[in-house]
Amino acid sequence: MIKNKLKKTWNLQLFAEDPKDPEDPKDPEDPKDPKDPEDPKEPKSGDDKKYSDKDVDKIVEKKYAAWKEKQEKELKTAKEEAAKLAKMNADQKQQYEMEKLQKENDELKANAMKVELGKTATSLLKEKNIDATQDMLDFVVGADAEATKANIDKFVAIVEAQLKAAEIERATGKTPRKYGNNGNEMSEIDRRIAKYK
């Protein structure tokens, strides 16, 4: 008990990156509030136990139940698959395996095609001076090359229309109609400029 108190009062990490305030009554390593004299995790007696035997048993039982449930689910799916395969004859098993492999192959081809279309879309957008982000690629990449090209053309048209509208808005403004000095005496430079207006 005395050793714990000494550990809490001594600050041995004087050169740490984030030193604690020495006047701060709460130690960051000690989650117990100094105003709260009774912490449920701290034992009331002088022994060093943090959990009672019942608490440990509950934790172990909970973890074991979760693990056992996971194992039972995996065993159940494996048994169902084995039963399904046992019912099939050799030709049906071969057909089932082929369908399974075909499905995986189709998924891989779809992913590879999407990657290739994304690369192509990136290069096409780069030609139009548009830096493609992943959100843009998700928007323009279609099911095939024709759909992707059509989406890119629509997207570029939208972007160009927005840029043109922004440029027109920026360029629109009022220009001064008359150069004058508002009745003030003109300087020599202003008089020479006014002569040519």
Buried (B, 14 or more C-beta within 10 A) or exposed (E): EEEEEEEEEEEEEEEEEEEEEEEEEEBEEEEBEEEEEEEEEEEEEEEEEEEEEEEEEEEEEEEEEEEEEEEEEEEEEEEEEEEEEEEEEEEEBEEEEEEEEEEEEEEEEEEEBBEEBBEBBBEBBEEEEBEBEEEBBEBBBBEEEEEBBEBBEEBBEEBEEEEEEEEEEEEEEEEEEEEEEEEEEEEEEBEEEEEEE
